[in-house]
Amino acid sequence: MDKPADQKSFKEKNKFSYPLIADPEAKVVDAFGVEKIRNTMCSRQSFLVKEGTVIWNDLKAGTGGHADDVLKALDEIVPAKPADAKETKPATTDEKK
């Protein structure tokens, strides 16, 4: 339910390289069913979305240790490549001959 200016300031302060969602009309909050507190705030919750589907959520997210929880969930959902894994690319038409 943050305003765009607030999100912009928070993003710049923390030097995030990804966009933050400003939701002053609570449309995203309502779409995800996040609990509102006094109609001015909402409970802290996190969602991982892949191809339009929620694949993980934390409905009681807190600031302490939460980043570790999200990273752990990502590791379980998307296994990391081994350090020695080589990128492969599809063969071009010339290479197939």
Backbone torsions as a table, in degrees:
resi	resn	phi	psi	omega
1	MET	NA	15.8	179.9
2	ASP	-74.6	154.3	176.8
3	LYS	-83.9	153.4	179.8
4	PRO	-54.9	-40.8	-179.3
5	ALA	-64.2	-38.2	178.7
6	ASP	-65.5	-43.8	179.5
7	GLN	-65.5	-40.2	179.1
8	LYS	-61.5	-45.9	179.9
9	SER	-62.6	-44.5	179.8
10	PHE	-63.4	-42.5	179.3
11	LYS	-62.7	-45.1	-179.7
12	GLU	-66.6	-42.4	180.0
13	LYS	-59.2	-41.0	-176.5
14	ASN	-95.0	0.0	177.5
15	LYS	55.1	42.4	176.4
16	PHE	-71.9	143.2	179.8
17	SER	-100.1	7.9	-177.8
18	TYR	-125.7	158.2	-178.1
19	PRO	-73.5	151.1	172.9
20	LEU	-112.9	146.8	-178.1
21	ILE	-90.4	124.4	170.6
22	ALA	-96.1	133.7	-174.3
23	ASP	-139.0	59.5	-174.8
24	PRO	-62.8	-23.4	179.5
25	GLU	-96.9	3.7	176.5
26	ALA	61.9	28.1	179.0
27	LYS	-69.1	-42.3	178.8
28	VAL	-70.3	-41.6	177.5
29	VAL	-55.6	-48.0	-179.7
30	ASP	-66.6	-40.9	-178.5
31	ALA	-61.9	-34.8	180.0
32	PHE	-92.0	-2.7	178.6
33	GLY	70.4	29.9	-179.3
34	VAL	-77.4	135.4	-178.2
35	GLU	-66.5	131.4	175.7
36	LYS	-92.3	144.5	178.5
37	ILE	-117.8	113.7	-179.4
38	ARG	54.2	25.9	178.5
39	ASN	56.7	11.9	178.2
40	THR	-120.6	-16.6	-179.0
41	MET	-138.9	171.7	173.2
42	CYS	-139.0	162.1	178.6
43	SER	-67.5	152.8	-179.9
44	ARG	-81.4	118.0	178.1
45	GLN	-137.7	154.1	179.0
46	SER	-129.2	146.1	179.7
47	PHE	-136.6	137.9	168.9
48	LEU	-106.4	127.2	-176.1
49	VAL	-120.8	132.9	177.3
50	LYS	-130.1	124.3	178.1
51	GLU	49.9	42.6	175.4
52	GLY	81.9	4.5	-178.7
53	THR	-120.9	133.4	175.5
54	VAL	-71.1	119.8	-178.1
55	ILE	-106.4	-8.9	178.4
56	TRP	-164.2	146.3	172.5
57	ASN	-148.4	157.3	174.3
58	ASP	-130.6	106.4	-174.5
59	LEU	-85.5	-4.3	178.5
60	LYS	-131.2	44.7	-176.9
61	ALA	-64.8	140.8	175.1
62	GLY	-125.6	170.5	-178.0
63	THR	-77.1	-31.7	-178.9
64	GLY	-79.3	114.9	175.7
65	GLY	79.9	-0.7	-176.2
66	HIS	-65.1	-40.4	179.1
67	ALA	-58.9	-39.8	177.8
68	ASP	-63.8	-38.6	178.6
69	ASP	-63.0	-43.0	-179.8
70	VAL	-66.2	-44.5	179.4
71	LEU	-62.7	-39.1	177.6
72	LYS	-63.0	-43.6	178.9
73	ALA	-62.6	-42.1	178.5
74	LEU	-62.4	-41.7	178.2
75	ASP	-60.9	-37.7	-179.8
76	GLU	-73.3	-33.9	-177.4
77	ILE	-83.0	-43.1	-177.8
78	VAL	-122.2	93.1	-178.8
79	PRO	-58.8	140.4	179.2
80	ALA	-71.0	150.4	175.5
81	LYS	-76.3	145.7	174.0
82	PRO	-61.0	149.0	-177.9
83	ALA	-58.0	-31.0	-177.1
84	ASP	-94.3	7.0	179.8
85	ALA	-68.4	137.4	179.2
86	LYS	-102.5	142.0	176.4
87	GLU	-67.9	136.5	175.5
88	THR	-115.9	149.1	177.7
89	LYS	-130.8	151.7	179.8
90	PRO	-61.5	146.5	178.3
91	ALA	-66.9	141.8	174.7
92	THR	-78.9	169.9	-179.2
93	THR	-57.7	-41.5	-179.6
94	ASP	-64.6	-36.7	-177.4
95	GLU	-72.6	-23.7	-178.1
96	LYS	-75.2	-20.2	-175.5
97	LYS	-76.1	NA	NA
